[in-house]
Amino acid sequence: MSDILLSAHDLSVRFGGVLAVNQVSFEVREGEVFTLIGPNGAGKTTVFNLISRLYTPTTGHLTYRGQALNQMPAHAVAAAGIARTFQNIELFEHASVLHNLLIGRHVHRRTGFWQQMLFLPSVRAEEMATRRKVEEVIDFLDLQHYRDTMVAGLPYGIRKVVELARALCTEPKLLLLDEPSSGLNVEETADMAFWIQDIQKDLGITVLMVEHDMSLVSKVSDRVLAMNQGEVLAVGTAAQVQSHPAVIEAYLGGTFDVTAFKRDQVGAA
């Protein structure tokens, strides 16, 4: 049985005259941390939006657990086992941490409107199971102290963890983390690295991450894909990708010719 959880084949997406992603292909293996890196405007978050079904590729296709992800409606993505955090935190600020996490369990609701209106035994059993799962996540991420705190009153770093917790409450197979260290200080970034490693090793969740902090990337990533100008530059370990000449050129802001590089690679092969 294949250990490939997610495959992207020749993904391209065009917004008017702008080719944001150009023939991007990669595979994410089950159980790994796979990270997308690249300078601003490289197309990383656009790839995330394609996987989340916020965008539809102009060409190419995505396969998730043997299913054609392109054909899946956006509202079905979470139920299929894909959860996501955002670069700009998307939480209900005037609700408590607990209520935000309970909302994350909505995807697992199986009882209908009338069952809930009558508060039947099936509804009570479902609510108890939901609360148990949420409490497990609260304990896992050490959020006990903030359980009943309104999100609006939380420090930024804790909000980041709460958003991560809400994603975990959906019980994902694939967790998409969009710049999890953005806005965090050094200590908070170290804590985030710890959580990501535990999510991978203790919960067995596959992580696909977009990240700029190369210390975090090096610490948690099994494999890294570097992008620039909507195209793939290199795939490999963090050390291999960071030392790749095309990646160095892209980060230094040079005028690296992606097309010429690909042509040279084909010729060398």
LUMSEZA-520432 format. One record per residue: x, z, y of N, C-alpha, C in turn. Coordinates in nm, 3 decimals, padded with zeros to 5 digits, always signed. Layout:
nX|nZ|nY|caX|caZ|caY|cX|cZ|cY
X|Z|Y|X|Z|Y|X|Z|Y
...
END
This chain:
nX|nZ|nY|caX|caZ|caY|cX|cZ|cY
+00.086|+00.000|-00.120|+00.000|+00.000|+00.000|+00.089|+00.000|+00.125
+00.053|-00.082|+00.223|+00.133|-00.094|+00.344|+00.129|+00.035|+00.425
+00.243|+00.069|+00.487|+00.248|+00.187|+00.573|+00.231|+00.149|+00.719
+00.192|+00.025|+00.745|+00.170|-00.022|+00.883|+00.031|+00.022|+00.928
+00.027|+00.104|+01.032|-00.101|+00.153|+01.083|-00.160|+00.058|+01.186
-00.074|+00.007|+01.276|-00.118|-00.081|+01.384|-00.024|-00.200|+01.395
-00.081|-00.320|+01.405|+00.001|-00.441|+01.423|-00.049|-00.518|+01.544
+00.043|-00.561|+01.626|+00.012|-00.649|+01.738|+00.080|-00.783|+01.712
+00.002|-00.890|+01.721|+00.054|-01.024|+01.690|+00.036|-01.116|+01.810
+00.147|-01.152|+01.874|+00.148|-01.249|+01.983|+00.045|-01.217|+02.091
+00.041|-01.091|+02.134|-00.055|-01.051|+02.236|-00.019|-01.109|+02.372
-00.115|-01.171|+02.435|-00.100|-01.216|+02.573|-00.227|-01.182|+02.649
-00.212|-01.148|+02.776|-00.329|-01.125|+02.861|-00.296|-01.174|+03.000
-00.388|-01.248|+03.056|-00.369|-01.307|+03.188|-00.479|-01.257|+03.282
-00.438|-01.215|+03.400|-00.531|-01.176|+03.505|-00.519|-01.278|+03.616
-00.612|-01.372|+03.621|-00.601|-01.481|+03.717|-00.475|-01.560|+03.689
-00.387|-01.569|+03.788|-00.263|-01.643|+03.769|-00.147|-01.559|+03.720
-00.172|-01.430|+03.692|-00.066|-01.339|+03.650|-00.069|-01.321|+03.499
+00.044|-01.350|+03.434|+00.058|-01.328|+03.291|+00.118|-01.189|+03.272
+00.031|-01.091|+03.249|+00.075|-00.951|+03.243|+00.146|-00.917|+03.114
+00.102|-00.976|+03.005|+00.165|-00.957|+02.873|+00.179|-01.094|+02.810
+00.297|-01.123|+02.758|+00.326|-01.258|+02.708|+00.381|-01.254|+02.565
+00.295|-01.285|+02.468|+00.334|-01.299|+02.328|+00.410|-01.176|+02.276
+00.349|-01.061|+02.293|+00.410|-00.936|+02.246|+00.366|-00.907|+02.103
+00.462|-00.882|+02.016|+00.436|-00.848|+01.876|+00.515|-00.723|+01.838
+00.450|-00.633|+01.764|+00.520|-00.515|+01.711|+00.431|-00.451|+01.604
+00.490|-00.362|+01.527|+00.417|-00.287|+01.425|+00.447|-00.139|+01.440
+00.345|-00.057|+01.426|+00.361|+00.088|+01.429|+00.337|+00.140|+01.289
+00.437|+00.208|+01.234|+00.428|+00.260|+01.098|+00.358|+00.395|+01.096
+00.288|+00.420|+00.989|+00.216|+00.546|+00.976|+00.314|+00.663|+00.979
+00.284|+00.763|+01.064|+00.363|+00.884|+01.068|+00.480|+00.883|+01.164
+00.502|+00.776|+01.238|+00.616|+00.770|+01.327|+00.575|+00.793|+01.473
+00.676|+00.816|+01.557|+00.658|+00.814|+01.702|+00.723|+00.685|+01.751
+00.640|+00.597|+01.803|+00.684|+00.465|+01.849|+00.662|+00.461|+02.000
+00.767|+00.429|+02.075|+00.761|+00.441|+02.221|+00.786|+00.308|+02.289
+00.703|+00.280|+02.390|+00.721|+00.163|+02.476|+00.791|+00.207|+02.604
+00.900|+00.140|+02.637|+00.971|+00.170|+02.761|+00.988|+00.041|+02.842
+01.027|+00.057|+02.965|+01.051|-00.057|+03.052|+01.027|-00.019|+03.196
+01.078|-00.097|+03.290|+01.057|-00.067|+03.432|+00.911|-00.081|+03.471
+00.877|-00.033|+03.589|+00.739|-00.045|+03.639|+00.698|-00.192|+03.640
+00.573|-00.217|+03.596|+00.522|-00.353|+03.593|+00.564|-00.431|+03.471
+00.623|-00.363|+03.371|+00.670|-00.433|+03.251|+00.557|-00.475|+03.159
+00.439|-00.411|+03.172|+00.326|-00.446|+03.087|+00.292|-00.340|+02.984
+00.356|-00.225|+02.991|+00.338|-00.120|+02.890|+00.195|-00.066|+02.888
+00.145|-00.026|+03.005|+00.010|+00.030|+03.010|-00.095|-00.076|+02.979
-00.065|-00.201|+03.012|-00.156|-00.310|+02.976|-00.170|-00.320|+02.825
-00.059|-00.304|+02.753|-00.065|-00.303|+02.606|-00.152|-00.187|+02.559
-00.137|-00.070|+02.620|-00.222|+00.044|+02.585|-00.369|+00.012|+02.608
-00.398|-00.054|+02.720|-00.536|-00.087|+02.751|-00.594|-00.190|+02.655
-00.508|-00.274|+02.600|-00.553|-00.368|+02.497|-00.589|-00.293|+02.369
-00.505|-00.198|+02.331|-00.532|-00.119|+02.210|-00.656|-00.034|+02.227
-00.676|+00.020|+02.348|-00.793|+00.104|+02.376|-00.921|+00.022|+02.391
-00.906|-00.111|+02.395|-01.017|-00.205|+02.414|-01.074|-00.200|+02.555
-00.994|-00.148|+02.650|-01.034|-00.159|+02.790|-01.015|-00.303|+02.837
-00.916|-00.371|+02.779|-00.894|-00.514|+02.803|-00.907|-00.588|+02.671
-00.937|-00.717|+02.683|-00.940|-00.806|+02.567|-00.827|-00.907|+02.581
-00.744|-00.924|+02.479|-00.632|-01.018|+02.492|-00.679|-01.160|+02.515
-00.604|-01.232|+02.596|-00.633|-01.374|+02.618|-00.601|-01.453|+02.491
-00.489|-01.419|+02.428|-00.453|-01.477|+02.298|-00.391|-01.365|+02.214
-00.379|-01.390|+02.084|-00.322|-01.293|+01.992|-00.427|-01.197|+01.939
-00.385|-01.108|+01.850|-00.480|-01.013|+01.794|-00.412|-00.884|+01.753
-00.493|-00.779|+01.741|-00.450|-00.645|+01.699|-00.518|-00.610|+01.568
-00.442|-00.549|+01.477|-00.497|-00.503|+01.350|-00.469|-00.354|+01.337
-00.575|-00.278|+01.310|-00.563|-00.133|+01.294|-00.624|-00.093|+01.162
-00.542|-00.038|+01.072|-00.586|+00.005|+00.939|-00.662|-00.106|+00.866
-00.611|-00.227|+00.881|-00.669|-00.342|+00.814|-00.789|-00.402|+00.884
-00.831|-00.344|+00.997|-00.945|-00.394|+01.073|-00.899|-00.473|+01.195
-00.976|-00.572|+01.233|-00.947|-00.649|+01.353|-00.990|-00.567|+01.474
-00.894|-00.507|+01.543|-00.924|-00.420|+01.656|-00.985|-00.499|+01.771
-00.948|-00.626|+01.785|-01.003|-00.711|+01.892|-01.155|-00.716|+01.888
-01.211|-00.711|+01.767|-01.355|-00.728|+01.750|-01.431|-00.597|+01.757
-01.360|-00.489|+01.777|-01.423|-00.357|+01.781|-01.467|-00.326|+01.924
-01.592|-00.282|+01.945|-01.634|-00.245|+02.080|-01.558|-00.123|+02.128
-01.541|-00.111|+02.260|-01.461|-00.003|+02.317|-01.511|+00.135|+02.275
-01.645|+00.150|+02.265|-01.700|+00.283|+02.234|-01.673|+00.324|+02.090
-01.629|+00.230|+02.005|-01.605|+00.262|+01.864|-01.460|+00.298|+01.836
-01.374|+00.286|+01.937|-01.230|+00.307|+01.914|-01.201|+00.451|+01.875
-01.260|+00.548|+01.944|-01.235|+00.688|+01.912|-01.284|+00.722|+01.772
-01.402|+00.671|+01.737|-01.457|+00.697|+01.604|-01.370|+00.636|+01.494
-01.296|+00.530|+01.528|-01.208|+00.466|+01.430|-01.079|+00.545|+01.409
-01.054|+00.645|+01.495|-00.936|+00.729|+01.478|-00.826|+00.705|+01.578
-00.859|+00.648|+01.695|-00.760|+00.626|+01.801|-00.799|+00.710|+01.922
-00.709|+00.798|+01.964|-00.732|+00.882|+02.082|-00.625|+00.852|+02.186
-00.656|+00.884|+02.311|-00.565|+00.847|+02.419|-00.564|+00.952|+02.529
-00.445|+00.971|+02.587|-00.433|+01.043|+02.714|-00.397|+00.940|+02.821
-00.410|+00.981|+02.948|-00.388|+00.888|+03.058|-00.276|+00.938|+03.148
-00.211|+00.843|+03.215|-00.106|+00.877|+03.310|-00.163|+00.965|+03.421
-00.280|+00.928|+03.473|-00.353|+01.011|+03.568|-00.458|+01.089|+03.489
-00.445|+01.220|+03.489|-00.526|+01.306|+03.402|-00.674|+01.280|+03.423
-00.746|+01.261|+03.312|-00.890|+01.233|+03.317|-00.964|+01.347|+03.245
-00.990|+01.455|+03.319|-01.063|+01.569|+03.265|-01.183|+01.600|+03.353
-01.277|+01.678|+03.300|-01.391|+01.725|+03.380|-01.345|+01.853|+03.451
-01.313|+01.839|+03.580|-01.249|+01.947|+03.653|-01.338|+02.069|+03.672
-01.470|+02.050|+03.677|-01.559|+02.162|+03.702|-01.623|+02.213|+03.574
-01.554|+02.190|+03.463|-01.590|+02.247|+03.334|-01.471|+02.326|+03.282
-01.496|+02.419|+03.192|-01.388|+02.501|+03.138|-01.304|+02.420|+03.039
-01.188|+02.475|+03.006|-01.104|+02.412|+02.904|-01.182|+02.398|+02.774
-01.253|+02.503|+02.734|-01.330|+02.499|+02.610|-01.432|+02.386|+02.612
-01.506|+02.372|+02.722|-01.608|+02.268|+02.728|-01.546|+02.128|+02.728
-01.431|+02.112|+02.791|-01.362|+01.983|+02.786|-01.324|+01.948|+02.642
-01.280|+02.047|+02.566|-01.242|+02.020|+02.427|-01.363|+01.994|+02.339
-01.472|+02.065|+02.366|-01.594|+02.041|+02.290|-01.645|+01.899|+02.311
-01.627|+01.848|+02.433|-01.666|+01.708|+02.462|-01.585|+01.613|+02.375
-01.458|+01.648|+02.351|-01.375|+01.565|+02.266|-01.424|+01.555|+02.123
-01.506|+01.652|+02.080|-01.561|+01.650|+01.943|-01.689|+01.567|+01.932
-01.737|+01.515|+02.045|-01.864|+01.442|+02.045|-01.862|+01.324|+01.947
-01.747|+01.264|+01.929|-01.736|+01.147|+01.842|-01.772|+01.180|+01.697
-01.766|+01.309|+01.661|-01.794|+01.349|+01.522|-01.938|+01.398|+01.503
-02.018|+01.388|+01.607|-02.157|+01.434|+01.595|-02.235|+01.344|+01.500
-02.304|+01.404|+01.406|-02.381|+01.329|+01.306|-02.530|+01.359|+01.312
-02.570|+01.465|+01.381|-02.711|+01.499|+01.389|-02.778|+01.424|+01.503
-02.907|+01.399|+01.487|-02.982|+01.322|+01.585|-03.051|+01.407|+01.690
-03.119|+01.338|+01.781|-03.183|+01.405|+01.896|-03.284|+01.509|+01.851
-03.375|+01.474|+01.760|-03.480|+01.567|+01.720|-03.425|+01.684|+01.639
-03.323|+01.659|+01.559|-03.258|+01.769|+01.487|-03.200|+01.870|+01.585
-03.142|+01.819|+01.694|-03.083|+01.909|+01.793|-03.192|+01.981|+01.873
-03.300|+01.912|+01.904|-03.410|+01.974|+01.977|-03.468|+02.092|+01.898
-03.479|+02.075|+01.766|-03.536|+02.178|+01.680|-03.432|+02.278|+01.631
-03.306|+02.250|+01.665|-03.193|+02.335|+01.626|-03.199|+02.368|+01.476
-03.203|+02.262|+01.398|-03.212|+02.275|+01.253|-03.082|+02.330|+01.194
-03.085|+02.376|+01.070|-02.963|+02.429|+01.007|-02.846|+02.331|+01.010
-02.876|+02.201|+00.998|-02.768|+02.102|+01.002|-02.697|+02.102|+01.137
-02.775|+02.126|+01.244|-02.717|+02.130|+01.378|-02.630|+02.255|+01.393
-02.680|+02.368|+01.343|-02.602|+02.492|+01.351|-02.471|+02.479|+01.274
-02.478|+02.418|+01.156|-02.358|+02.400|+01.075|-02.258|+02.309|+01.145
-02.310|+02.203|+01.209|-02.223|+02.110|+01.280|-02.157|+02.179|+01.399
-02.231|+02.260|+01.473|-02.175|+02.329|+01.589|-02.069|+02.430|+01.548
-02.090|+02.496|+01.436|-01.991|+02.591|+01.387|-01.862|+02.520|+01.347
-01.876|+02.405|+01.280|-01.758|+02.327|+01.240|-01.684|+02.274|+01.363
-01.761|+02.233|+01.465|-01.702|+02.184|+01.589|-01.623|+02.295|+01.658
-01.681|+02.412|+01.667|-01.614|+02.525|+01.733|-01.487|+02.565|+01.657
-01.493|+02.563|+01.523|-01.374|+02.598|+01.445|-01.260|+02.501|+01.473
-01.293|+02.372|+01.478|-01.188|+02.272|+01.503|-01.129|+02.289|+01.642
-01.213|+02.312|+01.742|-01.165|+02.330|+01.879|-01.075|+02.452|+01.888
-01.113|+02.560|+01.822|-01.031|+02.681|+01.824|-00.897|+02.658|+01.755
-00.896|+02.576|+01.651|-00.769|+02.541|+01.585|-00.675|+02.470|+01.682
-00.731|+02.378|+01.760|-00.649|+02.305|+01.857|-00.601|+02.397|+01.968
-00.689|+02.487|+02.014|-00.650|+02.585|+02.117|-00.533|+02.669|+02.068
-00.540|+02.714|+01.944|-00.432|+02.794|+01.888|-00.305|+02.711|+01.872
-00.320|+02.588|+01.827|-00.206|+02.500|+01.802|-00.125|+02.476|+01.929
-00.193|+02.460|+02.043|-00.127|+02.430|+02.170|-00.115|+02.552|+02.261
-00.139|+02.670|+02.204|-00.123|+02.796|+02.279|-00.205|+02.797|+02.408
-00.330|+02.757|+02.399|-00.417|+02.753|+02.518|-00.516|+02.870|+02.521
-00.495|+02.971|+02.438|-00.591|+03.081|+02.430|-00.617|+03.145|+02.567
-00.512|+03.161|+02.645|-00.523|+03.227|+02.775|-00.611|+03.149|+02.872
-00.623|+03.017|+02.849|-00.695|+02.930|+02.944|-00.832|+02.886|+02.892
-00.873|+02.936|+02.778|-00.995|+02.889|+02.712|-01.115|+02.879|+02.807
-01.139|+02.983|+02.884|-01.260|+02.988|+02.969|-01.230|+02.958|+03.116
-01.111|+02.907|+03.145|-01.073|+02.875|+03.283|-01.122|+02.736|+03.321
-01.172|+02.724|+03.444|-01.211|+02.593|+03.494|-01.086|+02.506|+03.510
-01.097|+02.381|+03.470|-00.982|+02.290|+03.477|-00.931|+02.278|+03.619
-01.021|+02.279|+03.718|-00.980|+02.264|+03.858|-00.884|+02.373|+03.903
-00.885|+02.488|+03.837|-00.798|+02.597|+03.877|-00.668|+02.605|+03.799
-00.640|+02.505|+03.716|-00.521|+02.508|+03.631|-00.402|+02.437|+03.696
-00.280|+02.484|+03.669|-00.162|+02.410|+03.713|-00.157|+02.273|+03.645
-00.088|+02.180|+03.710|-00.082|+02.042|+03.660|-00.029|+02.035|+03.517
+00.077|+02.111|+03.488|+00.136|+02.106|+03.355|+00.040|+02.149|+03.247
-00.042|+02.250|+03.275|-00.141|+02.296|+03.177|-00.251|+02.192|+03.160
-00.288|+02.125|+03.269|-00.389|+02.019|+03.257|-00.342|+01.910|+03.162
-00.213|+01.878|+03.168|-00.157|+01.779|+03.077|-00.176|+01.821|+02.932
-00.154|+01.949|+02.905|-00.170|+02.000|+02.769|-00.317|+02.000|+02.729
-00.405|+02.032|+02.823|-00.549|+02.031|+02.794|-00.595|+01.889|+02.758
-00.546|+01.789|+02.832|-00.584|+01.652|+02.799|-00.533|+01.614|+02.661
-00.414|+01.659|+02.628|-00.360|+01.637|+02.494|-00.448|+01.706|+02.390
-00.491|+01.828|+02.420|-00.577|+01.902|+02.329|-00.710|+01.830|+02.307
-00.768|+01.778|+02.413|-00.896|+01.706|+02.398|-00.880|+01.585|+02.308
-00.768|+01.514|+02.322|-00.742|+01.400|+02.235|-00.730|+01.444|+02.089
-00.663|+01.557|+02.066|-00.647|+01.607|+01.929|-00.779|+01.650|+01.867
-00.873|+01.692|+01.952|-01.004|+01.735|+01.900|-01.083|+01.621|+01.837
-01.046|+01.498|+01.865|-01.112|+01.384|+01.801|-01.057|+01.360|+01.661
-00.954|+01.434|+01.621|-00.887|+01.418|+01.492|-00.838|+01.274|+01.472
-00.750|+01.229|+01.559|-00.706|+01.089|+01.552|-00.606|+01.064|+01.440
-00.603|+00.940|+01.397|-00.495|+00.891|+01.310|-00.381|+00.837|+01.395
-00.418|+00.781|+01.511|-00.323|+00.724|+01.606|-00.348|+00.784|+01.743
-00.244|+00.844|+01.801|-00.255|+00.908|+01.932|-00.173|+00.829|+02.033
-00.240|+00.781|+02.138|-00.175|+00.706|+02.244|-00.146|+00.800|+02.360
-00.019|+00.816|+02.394|+00.021|+00.904|+02.504|+00.078|+00.819|+02.617
+00.008|+00.815|+02.729|+00.050|+00.733|+02.842|+00.128|+00.821|+02.940
+00.260|+00.810|+02.936|+00.352|+00.886|+03.021|+00.321|+01.037|+03.017
+00.336|+01.099|+02.900|+00.301|+01.242|+02.888|+00.387|+01.334|+02.975
+00.508|+01.292|+03.015|+00.592|+01.379|+03.097|+00.576|+01.355|+03.246
+00.491|+01.259|+03.284|+00.474|+01.226|+03.426|+00.427|+01.348|+03.504
+00.501|+01.383|+03.610|+00.464|+01.496|+03.695|+00.507|+01.631|+03.644
+00.573|+01.637|+03.528|+00.615|+01.764|+03.470|+00.757|+01.798|+03.512
+00.786|+01.928|+03.520|+00.923|+01.970|+03.547|+01.003|+01.969|+03.416
+01.129|+02.007|+03.424|+01.218|+02.000|+03.307|+01.167|+02.088|+03.193
+01.126|+02.209|+03.226|+01.078|+02.302|+03.123|+00.950|+02.251|+03.059
+00.858|+02.201|+03.141|+00.732|+02.149|+03.089|+00.754|+02.025|+03.003
+00.851|+01.941|+03.042|+00.883|+01.823|+02.962|+00.939|+01.864|+02.826
+01.022|+01.969|+02.824|+01.075|+02.020|+02.697|+00.962|+02.071|+02.608
+00.863|+02.138|+02.669|+00.747|+02.184|+02.593|+00.668|+02.066|+02.538
+00.654|+01.960|+02.619|+00.580|+01.842|+02.573|+00.650|+01.778|+02.454
+00.782|+01.773|+02.457|+00.858|+01.720|+02.344|+00.829|+01.802|+02.218
+00.824|+01.933|+02.235|+00.793|+02.024|+02.124|+00.655|+01.993|+02.066
+00.555|+01.975|+02.154|+00.420|+01.947|+02.106|+00.415|+01.813|+02.032
+00.480|+01.712|+02.087|+00.478|+01.580|+02.023|+00.539|+01.586|+01.884
+00.650|+01.657|+01.871|+00.714|+01.670|+01.740|+00.625|+01.744|+01.642
+00.557|+01.848|+01.689|+00.466|+01.922|+01.600|+00.344|+01.839|+01.562
+00.294|+01.759|+01.656|+00.180|+01.672|+01.627|+00.217|+01.572|+01.517
+00.337|+01.519|+01.526|+00.383|+01.424|+01.425|+00.408|+01.493|+01.290
+00.482|+01.603|+01.291|+00.527|+01.663|+01.166|+00.422|+01.755|+01.103
+00.357|+01.838|+01.183|+00.263|+01.936|+01.128|+00.124|+01.877|+01.107
+00.080|+01.790|+01.198|-00.054|+01.732|+01.187|-00.052|+01.594|+01.121
+00.065|+01.534|+01.108|+00.075|+01.404|+01.043|+00.012|+01.291|+01.122
+00.008|+01.305|+01.254|-00.053|+01.204|+01.340|+00.053|+01.106|+01.387
+00.022|+00.979|+01.381|+00.109|+00.874|+01.434|+00.096|+00.870|+01.585
+00.209|+00.860|+01.655|+00.209|+00.864|+01.802|+00.265|+00.733|+01.857
+00.190|+00.670|+01.946|+00.236|+00.555|+02.023|+00.240|+00.599|+02.168
+00.358|+00.590|+02.229|+00.379|+00.652|+02.359|+00.438|+00.553|+02.459
+00.394|+00.562|+02.583|+00.459|+00.497|+02.696|+00.530|+00.606|+02.774
+00.659|+00.588|+02.802|+00.734|+00.695|+02.867|+00.852|+00.641|+02.946
+00.880|+00.707|+03.061|+00.995|+00.671|+03.144|+01.112|+00.768|+03.126
+01.082|+00.891|+03.089|+01.187|+00.993|+03.075|+01.266|+00.965|+02.947
+01.388|+00.912|+02.962|+01.465|+00.870|+02.846|+01.515|+00.988|+02.763
+01.528|+01.105|+02.822|+01.566|+01.222|+02.742|+01.454|+01.257|+02.644
+01.330|+01.250|+02.690|+01.215|+01.274|+02.603|+01.204|+01.164|+02.498
+01.223|+01.040|+02.541|+01.217|+00.927|+02.447|+01.320|+00.945|+02.335
+01.441|+00.979|+02.371|+01.548|+00.995|+02.273|+01.521|+01.110|+02.178
+01.458|+01.214|+02.229|+01.437|+01.334|+02.148|+01.329|+01.316|+02.044
+01.221|+01.243|+02.076|+01.105|+01.242|+01.986|+01.080|+01.109|+01.916
+01.142|+01.000|+01.961|+01.105|+00.867|+01.912|+01.179|+00.828|+01.784
+01.104|+00.775|+01.689|+01.165|+00.713|+01.571|+01.211|+00.572|+01.603
+01.127|+00.499|+01.677|+01.163|+00.364|+01.720|+01.115|+00.342|+01.862
+01.183|+00.251|+01.930|+01.153|+00.223|+02.070|+01.143|+00.072|+02.089
+01.045|+00.029|+02.169|+01.031|-00.111|+02.208|+01.046|-00.118|+02.359
+01.140|-00.199|+02.405|+01.161|-00.217|+02.549|+01.095|-00.345|+02.595
+01.025|-00.336|+02.709|+00.958|-00.452|+02.767|+01.006|-00.476|+02.909
+00.994|-00.601|+02.952|+01.016|-00.635|+03.092|+00.940|-00.763|+03.121
+00.874|-00.768|+03.236|+00.799|-00.886|+03.278|+00.701|-00.931|+03.170
+00.641|-00.832|+03.102|+00.537|-00.862|+03.003|+00.588|-00.909|+02.869
+00.720|-00.907|+02.847|+00.776|-00.957|+02.721|+00.862|-00.852|+02.653
+00.881|-00.870|+02.523|+00.964|-00.779|+02.445|+01.111|-00.813|+02.466
+01.191|-00.710|+02.498|+01.335|-00.728|+02.511|+01.409|-00.685|+02.386
+01.371|-00.570|+02.329|+01.444|-00.516|+02.215|+01.358|-00.414|+02.142
+01.382|-00.400|+02.011|+01.316|-00.298|+01.929|+01.424|-00.233|+01.843
+01.420|-00.100|+01.832|+01.516|-00.030|+01.748|+01.511|+00.119|+01.777
+01.618|+00.188|+01.739|+01.625|+00.330|+01.773|+01.645|+00.343|+01.924
+01.627|+00.465|+01.975|+01.645|+00.488|+02.119|+01.786|+00.449|+02.162
+01.886|+00.486|+02.083|+02.024|+00.455|+02.118|+02.050|+00.305|+02.118
+01.997|+00.235|+02.017|+02.016|+00.090|+02.009|+01.953|+00.018|+02.128
+01.831|+00.060|+02.162|+01.760|-00.007|+02.271|+01.825|+00.022|+02.405
+01.866|+00.146|+02.428|+01.926|+00.182|+02.556|+02.059|+00.111|+02.580
+02.129|+00.076|+02.473|+02.258|+00.009|+02.488|+02.246|-00.143|+02.483
+02.124|-00.194|+02.469|+02.101|-00.338|+02.460|+02.125|-00.401|+02.598
+02.202|-00.509|+02.607|+02.233|-00.569|+02.738|+02.110|-00.613|+02.817
+02.009|-00.664|+02.748|+01.888|-00.707|+02.819|+01.815|-00.590|+02.881
+01.814|-00.476|+02.812|+01.747|-00.356|+02.862|+01.825|-00.299|+02.980
+01.956|-00.294|+02.968|+02.039|-00.245|+03.079|+02.016|-00.329|+03.203
+02.014|-00.461|+03.187|+01.993|-00.552|+03.300|+01.857|-00.529|+03.365
+01.754|-00.510|+03.281|+01.619|-00.489|+03.334|+01.610|-00.362|+03.417
+01.673|-00.255|+03.369|+01.668|-00.127|+03.441|+01.754|-00.127|+03.566
+01.857|-00.211|+03.566|+01.942|-00.219|+03.685|+01.881|-00.310|+03.792
+01.769|-00.376|+03.755|+01.700|-00.459|+03.852|+01.762|-00.595|+03.871
+01.833|-00.643|+03.770|+01.895|-00.775|+03.778|+01.795|-00.886|+03.751
+01.845|-01.004|+03.737|+01.759|-01.121|+03.716|+01.779|-01.174|+03.575
+01.764|-01.086|+03.477|+01.784|-01.124|+03.338|+01.680|-01.228|+03.298
+01.724|-01.335|+03.234|+01.637|-01.445|+03.193|+01.591|-01.421|+03.050
+01.465|-01.372|+03.034|+01.412|-01.340|+02.902|+01.409|-01.464|+02.813
+01.365|-01.578|+02.868|+01.354|-01.701|+02.789|+01.489|-01.747|+02.737
+01.589|-01.742|+02.825|+01.724|-01.783|+02.783|+01.779|-01.689|+02.677
+01.750|-01.559|+02.693|+01.798|-01.462|+02.595|+01.738|-01.490|+02.457
+01.607|-01.515|+02.454|+01.542|-01.546|+02.326|+01.599|-01.673|+02.264
+01.625|-01.772|+02.346|+01.682|-01.896|+02.296|+01.821|-01.874|+02.236
+01.900|-01.790|+02.303|+02.034|-01.759|+02.254|+02.028|-01.683|+02.121
+01.929|-01.590|+02.111|+01.915|-01.515|+01.988|+01.879|-01.603|+01.871
+01.790|-01.701|+01.894|+01.752|-01.796|+01.789|+01.872|-01.879|+01.748
+01.951|-01.922|+01.847|+02.070|-02.002|+01.819|+02.172|-01.924|+01.739
+02.187|-01.795|+01.771|+02.283|-01.710|+01.700|+02.240|-01.686|+01.556
+02.108|-01.684|+01.534|+02.057|-01.662|+01.398|+02.080|-01.785|+01.312
END
